[in-house]
């Protein structure tokens, strides 16, 4: 063998050895970062020993003498299993992601940092009562103790060449602010859209497009809104508009129309969450029942962490889901009261169009005359790069967050910014004894606006709105407005006793699903922040109404209900349009549809695609002047617009049809042809291209999104799942039920709880995927944790 090849072989042998050593080192480091689940550990600050008993799924029962000891141990357990997730949540709330993940996150950091939530968190912590502050401080100490006792840093930091920073008490409040951002957004995009539409469209057209359709609504109090009038030809005539407007808007979306449906829905982010309660008169066991499935983005690890917290000296025993980064249970049951949440989609943000003062760019007008902008510098650090200074401009109403498209600065008034917006009501809720006490604690509490469903051990149920409500005066809360006139703006908070609520509904059950819940004065106080379509709420109400007695099995059957009752309304229209377009095979599939959003149903995929595309095109058609005026704005179809589109295609006004089509039949045939052309990647035959092809889960770890070859080890399996936005079983590839539970307070052993993913965020843990299969299959795993498989005892440090 020639010497050169000998040296190459030797070099390759050395390289292979180095690779093996590197893999071995990585493996050992990964193994070293697994938490210790058994034995005894001394930590400072405990008043007495605390046990952490984990069951076969890794769900802990954390048992201590008092709440502060339990909070310290909860921080320890959270950090053992989920520290990287906690870190991402606090960094999201603070706008500090770039410091960990690099310059690719700079834009989102800039958008968040404008809100200065770290300063808000520090102020809120400083003004808390000593007991509440002590719980946050104990939790932080527990987190840091777990980091200290770990054999190695969490594996994500090893891959990122980073070192985790210690946890501070205020970081738990930042985790809360991350939830504000997720639930309500940063920039009142809905109100920005409303403002641009109102600036261009006649008033009657604006209301026709944006107002909810009462024909579909099923509010809890039976109230009914008036239906928006359809514009007449004299008021608005699309046939008289320049056809070039339509070509311009459609041209920008040509690629979207011709490509496959890769994402589940290109409208505003799919909204979800269901909760309902059943009183003892309709219960199978004589006690009240509560069901909750909070729909959120699906990631690895899951947003929630199951736990049972027991403070023996305070007679506190509460079970449910906790949020890593925060002490306590977010939703669950304490033996006396059970509670669960859905996002309200009320109006909690207002945009102010700033009138420039004498020194343009430096001053703005208020009722007391011109004022100078306050300016503060926020330093944004960037991992592996140079940081930057962000100038935050502030007004007396809130920070400047952008422009309105006409060159006017916009400031944002948001309940999240105001004093009292974040408090510790959830701590108090854990000790509530009945729904009256629970409603008084959570009604108007400092947290995002949520529909809180309640049930208690005496068999009573009720609904109450959480979150602060501003007292508004002098402006239209739906659209951006100027606030420089006397008396215009927010004038304090609605008193907690006046927070909307409905206890002991006469029908014996209550429900919410992100749609309008109440009317009248309560609706005026909450406002309309683009409620969800009422399809899910109606289907849940109808299912409850049909059940004479309800127990755990009935609750779960509703949560897993994939019957697409709303989309079924579109079936005759879709079949007729497909036949008009000579799409015979597609018409046959839709006509033979099963009635469910089922994974093996090709007819449902076509029908759902037809409804989606029809709604999108109808929205672009009616709003074409605004879309042409502001082409760079994110024009997404409001999900509730599907109800407007339904009305439009059934009344078929000739003057509200774009001019390139002779009649509505021609327009519908064009939508039908477009529907058939929109084949998912890999599909060539519509008869076998079923719903499962587009509704396959993609539940990823943040690391695997950046490093795809790690997906095999870090991500959850790709499962085809039934369900859709309009069914109680809300499901898309990356969005769905972040948990499902049903519980009867005082009878928790009869309840169930499951969630996607597992308890642990460590891929080598037994608990990384434990329980995920039950969520996929819809199996009723027990609400209470099982027997202890591992016991870790935390001892007071001498």
N, C-alpha and C positions, 0 to 999 in steps of 0.2 A: 504494500500500500504506500502511495506517495506520501512524503512528510506533510504536505499541505493538508491532505485529507485527515491525517492523524491528528493534526492540531485542531482542525474544524471539529472532529469527533470529540476530542477532549474538551473543546470549548463548549460544545453543545451539552456534554455530560455535566460540566460545571454549571451551565445555565439551568439545566433541568434540576440539578440539586438545589440551586438557589430558589427556583420556583417552588419546589417541594417544601423547602424550609419556610418560604414566605407564606405558603398556604397553611402549613402547620402552625406558624406563628399567629396567623390570622384566626385560625380555628381555635387555638388556645386562648387568644384574647377574647374571642366571641364567647367561649365557654366560661371564661373568668367573669364575664359581665352578667351571667345568670344570677338572679338574686337567691339568697339563702332563705328557704321557706320553713326551716325547722331549727330548733335549738333555742338559745337564749341570747339576747343582745341587750347591753346596757346603753341607755340613752339619757341624756341630761333633761331635766325639767319634769319628768313624770312624778306624780304624787304616789302612785301605786302601780303594780304590774298590770300590763295590758296584754291580752292574748289576741293573736291573729290566726284564726282557724280557717284554712282554705279547703273547700270541698273538691270533688273530682273535676269540676270545671274551672277551678281556681277562684271561685267566688268566696270572699272572706266574710267571716263573722268577726267583727272587731269589738271586743268586750273589755270595758274598763270601768273604773269607779265613777268618773265624772266626764263631762263633755269636753273639757280641755285635754284630758288624757286621750280620749277617743279621737279628737281632732289631730293630735300629735301622731297617733298611730295610723290614722287615715292618710296623713301626709307621707308617712313612711311606706305604707303599702302602695299608694299611688306612684311614688317615685320608683319603687322597686319594679313595678310593672309597666309604667307609662311615662317616664320622665321626658323623653324626646317629644312626645305628643304635648305634654304640659308646656314644654319650652316653646314649641311652635305656637301654641295658643296665646301665651303671654306676649310673645313677639308680634303676633298678629294684632293683638289689642294695642300694643305700644307703637306699631310701625317700625319694628326693629329686625325684620326678617333678613335684610341684606347683610347684616353683621354676621349672620350664621351661614347663609346660603349664597351670598355673592350678588353681583350687580344685576342679575336677571330679575331680582325682586325690588329693584329701586323704584320702579313706577308705583307699585302698590304701597311701598313704604311712604312715598311722597303723599299719596292720597290719604293714607291713614294718619300720618304725622301731623297734618293740618289740624286734626281734632285734639291733639295734645292729651291723649287719654292717660299717659303716665302721670301727668300733673293732676288730672282729675282724680286718679286713683289715690295718689298720695294725700290729696286734700280730703277725700272721703274717708280714708283710713284714720286720719288725724282727728276727725270730728265724730268718730264712732264712740259709743259708750265703752267703758273699760272691758266689760265681759266679751263683747263682740270682737274688739280688737285683740283680746287675749286668745280667742279661738283662731284667728288668722295667724297670729304670731306663733302659736303652738303648732299649727299645721306646717308653717314654713320651717320651723325647727325640725319637725319630723322628716320633711323632705330632705333637708340638708344632712340629717343623720344618716338617712339611707344612702345618699351619695358618698358620704364618708366611709360607710361600712362596706360599700360595694368593692368586689375584687378588681374591677376595671370600670372605666367609663362606659356608658351605654354604647352599643356597637355603632350607632349612627354617627357618633362623634369621632369614632375611629376612622370611619370611611370619609368623613369630612375634614379630617386633620384638625379637629376643634376640641376644645375643653369645655364642658358644661359650666355655666355660672351658677352660683348659689341662688336659692330661692328666697325672695323677700315677701313679707306679708302683703305688700301692695300688689305683688304679681298675681295673687288670687283675684283681685279686683280687675286686673287687666284681662284675665281669662274671661271674666264676666263681660267686659267690653268687647272681646272677640265675638261673643254670642250676640251682642247688640248689632255688630257689623253684619254678621251672618243673617240675622233675622230682619233687619231694617235697612241695610245698605248704607252707603257713605254719603250719597250726594242727591238724595230725593229724585232719582231718575224718573219715577212716575210723574212727579210734579213738573219736572223739566219738560217731559213729553206733553203733558197737559197744557203747559204754557205755550209751547210752540204751536200746538194744534189750535188753541184758542186765539192765537195771534193771526191766524190765517183763515180758519174756517168760520162761516157764519155761526152764530150762537146755537141755532137749532141743530146744525150738523154736528157741532162739537158735542152736544148732549146726546144726540142719537148714537154717536160713536163710543162715548165714554161712560154713559150711565148704565147701571145694572138693569137687567131685564127682570121685572118682578114675576113674570110668568114662570120662572124657574126657581125662584127663591123659596126657602123653607125656614125662615128665622124662628128662633125658639119661642118668641112671644107672639107669633102669628101676625105680626105687622106686615103691611104691604106698602111699597113705594108706588108712586105714580109712574106710568110708563112714558118714556121719552117719545115725543112725536116724531114721525118720519117726515123729513123735509119734503115739501112740494116742489114741483118743477120751477115754480116762480121763485122759490127760496134758494134752490141750488140745483144746477143742471150740469152733470158731468159731460153731457153730449156737446156742450158749448165750449168746453176747454180745448186747448191746443193738444192734438194727439201726440205732439212731440214730448209733452210732459210725461205721458204714460210710457212712451218708448224709453225715455231717459231713466225713469225709475226702474222699469222692468229690465232694462239693459244691465243695470248694476247688479241685478240678482239672477242673471241668466245662468251663471255657473251653478248657483245654488239650486235652481230649478231642474238642471239636467243631471246633477250628480245624485248619488244614492243618499238615502237618509242615514247618515253615519251617526248623527247625534239623535237622541230620542225626540227632542223638540227644540226648534230654534226660536221659539217665542221666549218671553221673559222666563227666567229660571222657574222650572216646575215647582209649584208650591204644594205643600202637603202637611199632614198631621190630622189625626182623628182623635177625638175623645168623646165618650158618652158615659152616662150613668143611669142606672136603673134602681128605682126605689123598691122597698121591701114588698109592696103590694104586687109587683110583677116579677119578683125574684123567686127562683126555684128553692133557695135555702132559707128564705125568710129574712135575709139581710140585704143591704144594698150592695150593688156591684158597680165597679168603675173599670173602664177599659181605656187604654191610651196607646197609640202608636204615633210617635213623633217622627215625621218624615224629614230627613236631612240628607246632605251629601254623604255618600258611603265611602269611607276610607279605611285604611289599615294603619293603626288599630281603630276600632269603632270609637265614636265620640264619647259613648257612655262606658261606665265601669260599674258593674253590679256590686252591691255590698249590703250587709246588714250591720247596723251600728247600735251597740247596746251600752248605755251608761247606767249601771246598776244603781248607783247612789241617787240618780235623778229619775228613776223609773222610766227611762227613755229606751224604746226598742223600735227602730225604724228600718224598713227594708225597701230597696228599690234600686234606682240607677243614680250614680253620682257622676260628677264631671271632674275628671282629673285636673288638678290645679285648684280645686275649691273644696273646702271641708263640707260635709253634710250630704244629705240625699236630695236630689233635685225633684224627682217624681217617684211616688211610691205610697206606702201605707205605714202607719205607726200603731196599728191595732185599734185606734179610735176613729181616725180619719184617713181616707185615701185621696190622693190628688194627682192630676195629670194636666198636661198643657197642649194647646195648639196655638200657633202664631195668629195674632188677631188681625193683622193687616189693616188696622186702623191708621189714622193719619197722625203721626208723631213727629213729623218734620215739616217745616215751612221754609220756603225760599224767599229771600228778600231781595228785590231788585234795588240796588243802591243808587240813589240819585246823587250825582257828583256835586261836591261842594265847590267853593270858589277856586281852590287850588286842585285842579283836576288830577286825579291819581294819588293825591295826598289827603284829601278830605272827602267826606260824604255828609249828606244832610240827615238830620234827626229832627224830632219835634222841638228840640231846644236849640236848633241852629246847626251850623257846620261843626263837625268833629274830625280830628285827625285819626287816621288809622293807627292802631297800635301795631307794632311790628316786633316779633320775637324770632330769634334764630334757633332752629332745631338742627342739631348735628346728626347726620345719618352716616353711620359707619358701614363699611363694605368689606366683607371678607375677601382677602386677596387683591384688594384694590384701594384706590383713594376714596375717602369719604367725601361728603359734600354738605354744604350748609343750605338749609331750606329756610326761606323767609316766609313766616306765617303772618298774614295780615288779618287783624281781628277788628270786629265792630262790637258795639254794645249788645248786639243781638246774637252774634256768633261769628265763626271764622269765614273768611272769603274762600269759596270752594271752586270758583270758576266764572264763566260768563254765560249769558242767556242766548247767545247766537246773534245778538244785535249789538254786541260791544258793551253791554252793561254788566258790571260786576254783580255776582250773586253771593250773598251771605246765607248761611244755614242756621236756622234756629232748630235745635233738636233736643228733645227731652233728655237724651243721654248726656248732654253738656251741663245740665242745670243741677244746682245743689239739691240733694235729696234723691237724685235719679237712681243711685245705687245704695241700697241698704241691706240689712241682714234679716229681712222678713222670713226668708226660707228657714233660717235657724229656728225662729219662733213657730213656724208652721209645723215643724217636726214634733212639737209638743201639744198641738191643738187637740181638744177633746171632742169637738162636734163641729158641724158645718157652720154654725153661727160664729163660733170663735175663729174658725179657719177663714171664713169670708172677711171678718173684720181685720185679720192679720194681713191677708194677701191682697185684698181690694185696695187698689191705689198704691201698692207697695213699690219700692224703688227697684225696678227691674224692667226689662222690655215688656211692652204690652202683650199680654197673653190671655187666651181664653182658658180659665182655670176651672176644671170640672172637679166637683167634690162629692164624696159619699162618706157617710159615717156609720158607726156600729149600731146605731139605733134604727137604721134603715132609711135615713133621710138623704136627699141629694140636692145639688144646686150648682149654679154657674156664677162666676164673678170674673170681672176683668182686673188683671194686675197692671201695674205700671202707672206712672203719673200722667194725668191729663191736663194740658194747659187750658187756661181760660182765655179764649181768643176774642178779639173785638176789632171791628173796623176793616176787615179784609176778607177776600175769598180764599178760604183755606185750601182749596183744591189747586190753585195756580200761583205762580210767583207774583208777588205784589210789592209795592213800595210801602214802607212803614214810617215815613218821616212826617206824617200828619199826627196831631195830638190825639191820644187815646188809641192809636192803632198798634196792635201787637199782642203779646202775651202779658196777661195781668195776673200772675200767680197760678196756683194749682187748684184743680177741682178738689173739694174736700173729700177725704177718704170715705166718709159716710154717704157721699153722693156718687160714688163709683158705681157704674152699671152692674147690676146683679139680678139674679132670679133664683130664689130658693124655693124648694118644694113645688116644682111645676105640677099642675093639676093632672097631666096625662101620666105621671109616674115615671117618666124618662126624660132625659135631656141630651143634647148632642151639639157638637160643633166640628166644623171641618174647613176652617179658614174662610168661610163665606160670612155674609152679614148675619149676626146673631140676634140683634134687637133693633127696634125702630124708635120713632119718636124722639124725645129729648135725649135719651141715652145714645141713639145713633148720631145725633148732632154733636154730642160731646166726643164720641170716639172718632168720627169722621170716616172718610173713605180713602184708604191708602191703596186702592186697587185690590179689593177683596177677590178671593178665588171664585171661579164659577161654582154654582150651588149644586152641581151634579152629585158630588160625593155626599154632601150633607143630606140631600133628598133621598139618596139610596139608603144611607144609614138610618134616617128617620123611618123610611118605609119598612126596612127590615125589623126595626125595634117594634113598630106598630103591629107587625104581623105575628109577633112572638108573645103568647100569653104568659109564659114563664121563661125566665132567663137565668142561665148559669154560665160556668166557665166555657163549656163547649159552644154555647150560642154566641158568646162574646168573640171567641176566636174565629168562628165561622164568618162573622161579619168582617173582621179584620182581614180575612183571607178571601173575601168575596171579590172575584174577578169578573162578575157579570157586568157587561158594559151597557147598562140601561140607557145612559145618555147618548152614546154613539149609535145605539140602535135606532134613535129617531132619524138618523141620517141615512139609514139603509135604503128605503124606497127611492130617495132622491139620487143616491149614488148608483143604484142599479139602473135607473132611468137614464142618467147621464152617460154611463158606460155603454148602454145599448145605443144611445143617440150617436156615440162616437165609434160605433161598430167594434167595441171592445167586448165581444161576446164571451170569451173565456173568463175575463175578469168579472163581468156582470154575473156570470154563473157562480163564481166563487163567493162574491159578496152576497148574492141571493141565498146561498146555502150556508152562510155564516152560522156558527154555533151559538152566538149570543154572548160569548165570553171573550175576554182578552186572553185567549189560550195560546200557549206556545206553539201548538201544532196546527193553528188555524191561519191559512193563507188568506182567507176571506177577510178576517179582521185586520190583518196588516194593510190590505188594500183600502178597506173602509176607513180605517184610522188615518191613512195617508190622504185620502180624499178629503176628509173633514179638516185636516190640518192645512192642506194646501189651499182649499177653498177659503178658509178663514184668513189665511195670510194674504191671499190675493185680494180678497174683499177689503181688507184693512188698507192695503197699499192703494187700492182704487179710490176709496173714499177720502184718503188723506194725501192724495198725490201732490197737491199744491204745497203742503208743508214738507213732504219728503223731498220734493224738488228744490225747495228753498234752502233746506239744511241737509245736504246730502251726506255730510260727515257725522251727523247725529246717529246714535245707535237706535235705528227705527225697528224695534221688535214688536210684534203683534201682542197686545195684552191678552192673556189667556182667556179672560172673561169675554173678549170680543167674539168668541165662537157663538155666543147667544145672539149677538147682533147680526152675525153672518147668517144664522139660521132664519132670522126674521126677514132679512133682506132677500134671500133666495126663495122664500115662500110668498112674499108679497110682490116681488119682481117689479119694482118701479122702473120704467124705461129710462127715466132721467138720471138714475143712479147707476147706470151701466156705462163702462168706458166706451168711447165712440168707435173703436175698431171692431166691435162686435155688433152684429145686426140685431140680436135679441139674446135673452137670457139662456135659451137652449144652446145657442152657439157658444156662449161663455162657459156654461157648465160642461159642454162636450170638450172644450179645450182643457178645463181643469181635469176632466176624466183622462184624457190622453196624457197629460202631464203626470198624473198619478201612476199610470201603468208604466211610463218610461222610468220612473224613479225606482230603480231596482237596487237593492243593497249590493255591496261588493260581493262578488262570488255567486250571485244569483243569475240564472239565465232563464229559468222557467217559473212563471208566476204561480203555478199550481203547487210547487214545493217550496216556494219562498215564503215561509210562514212567519208568524209574529216572533217566534223564538230567535230568528236570525237577527232581528234588530233589537231585541230585548234580552240580550245576554249580559250578565253582570261584568263590570270592570271595576273591581274593588281593589285599589292599589295602595301600596305603601308610598309615601312621598319620595323615598330613595329610589324605588324602582321606576318611578316616572322619569327620573333623571338618568338612571342607569338601567335600561330595559332588560339586560341579560340577567338581572337579579330577580325579575318578576317570578320566576319559577319557585324561588324560595321565600319571597316576601309577600306575594299577593294571594288573595283568596281565589279559589277555583272559579273559572268562568262558567256560570250556570245560566241556562235559559230559564226565565221565570215568567209566569203569567202576571197580569195586572197592567194598569195604565193610569194616566193622570185623573181620569174621570171615574175610576172604580175605587171602592174603599181600599183595595190592595194597590196602593200607589207604587209603581215600580218603573224604573228606567235603568239603564246600565250603571249609572253612577249616583242614583238618587232613589230613596225608598225608606222603608220603616227602619229607623235606627234602633228601635226596640219595639216589642209588642208585649203588653202585659194586661192581665185581667185579674182583679183582686176584690175580695169582699172584706172590708175592714173588720177586724176581730175574728175573721176566718181565713187568715192569710194562707194556711196550709192547703186550701182548696184552689188557690190561684195559680197562675202560670206566668212565666217571663222568659223570653228568649231575645237574642240580638245577633246581628251579623258579626262575624269575626269572633275573637276570643278575648279573655281577660288580659292576657299578657301581650306586650308589644315586642317581645323577644322571640325571634324565629326558632330558637332551639328549645323554647319552653313547651312543656306539655300542654299549656293553656293557650297557645298562639292561635289555634283554630278550633279549640274545644267549644262546642255549642253552635258552631256556624251551621252545621248540617241541619240542626233543629230549626233554625231560622229559614233556611232554604226550603225545607219540607213543610214548614208550618206546624211543627210538633209542639205540644204543650209541655215544656219542661217546667219543673216546679218553681213557683214564685220565691219560696224560701230556699236559702242555701241548704245543701245536703250535709251529711255527716262529715266531720273533719278528717281529711286525708293528710294534711300537713299542719303542724302547729308551731308558730313562732311566738315566743314570749318576749315582750319588751320589758326590761327591768329598770327601775330608777337607778341612775348612775350615782354612786356614793359621792 
